[in-house]
Amino acid sequence: MFYRPERTLTTDTAAIDLMSELGFALLVSTENGELHFSHIPVLVDVKHGAVTHIRGHVARANEHWKSLERQPKAVFVFNGPNAYVSAQWYTKECPAAPSWSYAVVHAHGDVRLLDRAGLDQVVDDLVRVNESRFPAQWSIADYSPQRRAALMPHIVGFSMAVTRLEPKFNIKRHYSDADKRGAIAGLIKTDKDDARQIAGLMAETLSAQGDRPANDILDNYSKGWRRARRARPRIGRQRLSVDDADGRTVDQSVCKTGVALGTTNNESRSMSNSGRPEIVKCYSRIRSNYEVYF
């Protein structure tokens, strides 16, 4: 079971973007009560906006493939960016505690092993997809046929037919715009790649007006709820202050598009043709709109 509150759900498009951007996942399966794990590069096959298969290969010495041959049900875990979110970045009115934001996707399905032609295609596609990220590409066609022939018997290819996707984007979707802006500014100032990516995801949840209040954080802090959770306060809800603690612009260079996070509400709105404070598409192509509270 995978706990996913409604506020953490996102679109298949956002999930596919994350999976494709990462290109690396944890393969998990079980047989006779024993768990098997393999960390491997993968290909995410998409057709008509849906993930159909996940392909890859493991070392032949890794007996995980033998287990999958007997028990093909498996799960791929795609761990995206994650970052600590300090409560100091929220507005004074926000009762939320510090929390952790993250984006992950679980993909369930049935694995089948590939023949040599299928394995060759996996290897070629992995090289092509990953080399395409560089200005200049290495060509597998130029690789020694003899060396390739010697290496291929040492790996086993597979393809998993995907039956279910479970994305979870815990990015404070239900917090107020003011609180989100404060968190976004704070995350960017940490100068960490994962924090910038979380800031980018969080910015996509801002309302068009830029002044949406927290939709349920105060309600969830009712007296009864507080008593029940006193030992484990939830992390939750919204409020992001408008700008950096000093009221200044925060490192515009980290954003590919949009304005810097430190601008005020009025400043950021005036800089956006749509009326939405285009505060960031920071550092990553990963997209989504949602988030979760602890």
C-alpha positions in Angstrom: 0.0 0.0 0.0 1.2 3.5 -0.8 -0.3 6.4 1.3 -1.3 9.3 -1.0 -3.6 12.0 0.4 -5.6 13.9 -2.2 -3.4 16.9 -1.8 -0.4 15.0 -3.0 -1.9 13.7 -6.3 -0.9 15.0 -9.6 -1.4 14.4 -13.3 -0.1 11.5 -15.4 1.8 14.1 -17.5 3.7 15.4 -14.4 4.4 11.8 -13.4 5.7 10.9 -16.9 7.9 14.0 -17.0 9.5 13.1 -13.7 10.1 9.5 -14.7 11.6 10.4 -18.1 13.7 13.1 -16.6 15.2 10.8 -14.0 15.7 7.8 -16.3 16.8 5.8 -13.2 14.7 3.8 -10.7 14.6 1.2 -8.0 13.1 -2.1 -9.1 11.4 -4.0 -6.3 9.8 -7.4 -6.4 9.1 -10.3 -4.0 9.3 -14.0 -4.1 8.6 -16.5 -1.3 8.5 -13.6 1.2 11.9 -12.3 0.2 12.3 -8.8 -1.2 14.5 -8.2 -4.2 16.0 -4.7 -5.1 17.9 -3.4 -8.1 18.9 0.2 -8.9 19.0 0.5 -12.7 18.8 3.0 -15.6 15.5 2.6 -17.5 13.5 3.7 -20.5 10.0 5.0 -20.1 7.8 4.1 -23.1 4.9 6.4 -23.6 2.0 6.1 -26.1 -1.0 8.5 -26.3 0.0 10.2 -23.1 0.2 7.0 -21.0 3.2 4.9 -19.8 3.0 1.5 -21.5 6.3 -0.1 -20.7 9.5 0.4 -18.6 12.5 -1.2 -20.2 16.1 -1.8 -18.9 18.6 -4.5 -18.1 20.4 -5.9 -15.1 23.7 -7.8 -14.8 23.4 -11.5 -15.5 25.2 -12.1 -12.2 22.3 -10.3 -10.4 19.8 -13.1 -9.6 17.0 -10.7 -9.4 16.2 -11.5 -13.1 15.7 -15.2 -12.2 13.2 -14.2 -9.5 11.3 -12.0 -12.0 11.2 -14.9 -14.4 9.4 -16.9 -11.8 7.4 -14.1 -10.2 6.9 -11.2 -12.7 5.0 -8.7 -10.6 7.1 -5.8 -9.7 7.2 -2.1 -8.8 9.5 0.7 -10.0 10.2 3.5 -7.6 11.2 6.8 -9.2 12.6 9.1 -6.5 12.5 12.7 -7.7 13.8 15.8 -5.9 13.3 16.3 -2.2 14.0 19.1 0.2 13.5 20.2 3.8 11.0 23.1 4.1 11.6 25.4 7.1 8.6 26.8 9.0 10.5 30.1 9.2 9.7 30.7 5.5 5.9 30.9 6.1 3.9 33.8 7.2 3.4 34.4 10.9 -0.2 33.3 10.6 0.6 29.9 9.4 0.6 27.2 12.1 2.4 24.6 10.0 5.6 22.9 11.3 8.8 22.2 9.3 8.3 19.5 6.8 9.9 17.7 3.8 8.7 18.1 0.3 9.3 15.5 -2.4 8.1 14.1 -5.7 8.0 10.3 -6.4 6.3 7.9 -8.7 5.6 4.2 -8.2 4.9 2.2 -11.4 3.4 -1.3 -11.0 3.4 -4.0 -13.6 4.4 -7.4 -14.9 8.0 -8.1 -16.1 9.0 -10.3 -19.0 12.6 -11.1 -20.0 13.7 -10.0 -23.5 15.4 -12.0 -26.2 18.7 -10.8 -27.7 17.0 -8.5 -30.3 15.0 -6.9 -27.5 18.2 -6.5 -25.3 20.1 -4.9 -28.2 17.2 -2.4 -28.7 17.3 -1.5 -25.0 21.0 -0.9 -25.0 20.8 1.2 -28.2 17.8 3.2 -26.9 19.5 3.9 -23.5 22.5 5.3 -25.2 20.5 7.3 -27.7 18.2 8.9 -25.0 20.9 9.7 -22.6 23.4 11.0 -25.2 20.7 13.3 -26.6 21.0 15.4 -23.4 24.6 16.5 -24.4 25.6 19.1 -27.0 27.7 16.4 -28.7 26.8 12.8 -28.8 28.8 9.6 -28.6 27.7 7.1 -31.3 27.2 3.5 -30.3 27.4 2.7 -34.0 31.1 3.4 -33.8 31.7 1.1 -30.8 33.7 -2.0 -31.5 31.4 -4.9 -32.6 33.8 -7.4 -31.0 33.7 -5.6 -27.7 30.0 -5.3 -27.8 29.6 -9.0 -28.6 31.8 -9.8 -25.6 29.8 -7.6 -23.2 26.2 -8.4 -24.2 26.0 -12.0 -22.7 26.7 -10.4 -19.3 23.4 -8.5 -19.1 19.7 -9.5 -19.2 17.1 -7.3 -20.7 13.5 -6.9 -19.5 10.3 -5.0 -20.2 7.6 -4.3 -17.7 4.1 -3.8 -18.9 2.8 -1.0 -16.7 -0.6 -1.6 -15.1 -0.8 1.3 -12.6 1.0 4.6 -11.8 1.0 6.1 -8.4 2.6 9.6 -8.4 2.9 11.5 -5.1 4.0 15.1 -5.2 4.2 16.5 -1.6 4.7 20.2 -2.5 2.4 22.1 -0.3 -0.4 22.5 -2.9 -2.9 23.3 -0.2 -0.9 26.2 1.4 -1.7 29.8 0.8 0.1 31.6 -2.1 1.9 33.9 0.4 3.2 30.9 2.3 4.3 29.2 -0.9 6.2 32.2 -2.1 8.1 32.3 1.2 8.9 28.6 0.9 10.0 29.0 -2.8 12.3 31.9 -1.9 13.8 30.0 1.0 14.3 26.8 -1.1 16.1 28.7 -3.8 18.4 30.5 -1.3 19.7 27.1 -0.1 21.5 26.8 -3.5 20.8 23.1 -3.7 19.6 21.5 -6.9 16.8 19.4 -5.3 15.6 22.5 -3.4 15.4 24.5 -6.7 13.5 21.7 -8.4 11.0 21.5 -5.5 10.6 25.3 -5.7 9.8 25.0 -9.4 7.1 22.4 -8.7 5.7 24.5 -5.9 5.6 27.6 -8.0 3.3 25.8 -10.5 0.7 25.4 -7.8 0.3 29.2 -7.3 -3.1 30.6 -8.2 -3.6 32.9 -11.2 -4.5 35.8 -8.8 -1.5 35.2 -6.6 -3.4 35.7 -3.3 -5.2 32.5 -2.6 -5.5 31.7 1.1 -4.8 28.4 2.7 -7.7 26.2 1.8 -7.9 24.0 4.8 -4.9 24.3 7.1 -6.7 26.2 9.8 -9.7 23.8 9.6 -7.4 20.8 10.2 -6.0 22.5 13.3 -9.3 22.2 15.1 -9.1 21.5 18.9 -10.0 17.9 18.5 -7.5 17.4 15.7 -4.8 19.1 17.7 -5.3 16.9 20.7 -5.2 13.8 18.6 -2.0 14.8 16.9 -0.3 16.7 19.7 2.5 14.1 19.8 3.1 14.2 16.0 2.1 17.6 14.6 1.3 17.5 11.0 3.2 19.5 8.7 0.9 21.0 6.9 -0.7 23.9 5.3 -0.2 26.9 3.5 1.2 30.2 3.7 4.2 31.4 2.0 5.5 34.8 2.5 5.7 36.9 -0.5 9.4 37.4 -0.7 12.7 36.7 0.8 13.1 37.5 4.4 14.9 40.7 3.5 12.3 41.7 0.9 14.9 41.4 -1.8 15.1 39.6 -5.1 16.5 36.0 -4.8 19.1 34.9 -7.3 17.4 35.3 -10.7 20.1 33.3 -12.3 18.7 30.0 -11.0 15.5 30.3 -13.0 15.1 29.5 -16.6 11.9 31.5 -16.9 9.9 33.8 -14.8 10.8 36.4 -12.2 13.0 35.9 -9.2 11.4 34.7 -6.0 12.2 37.6 -3.9 9.7 40.0 -5.6 6.6 41.2 -3.8 3.1 40.3 -4.8 2.6 43.4 -6.9 6.0 43.2 -8.5 5.6 39.6 -9.5 2.1 40.1 -10.9 3.2 43.1 -12.9 5.9 41.0 -14.5 3.5 38.3 -15.7 1.3 38.8 -18.7 -1.1 36.2 -17.4 -1.5 37.8 -14.0 0.1 34.8 -12.4 3.4 35.4 -10.6 5.6 33.4 -12.9 8.0 32.9 -10.1 10.0 30.1 -11.4 10.4 27.2 -13.7 13.4 26.7 -11.8 16.2 24.4 -12.8 14.3 21.5 -14.0 11.9 20.3 -16.7 9.9 18.4 -14.1 6.4 19.7 -13.9 3.3 19.2 -11.7 0.7 20.8 -9.7 0.3 19.5 -6.3 1.6 18.6 -3.0 1.0 17.1 0.2 1.1 17.6 3.8 2.8 15.2 6.1 
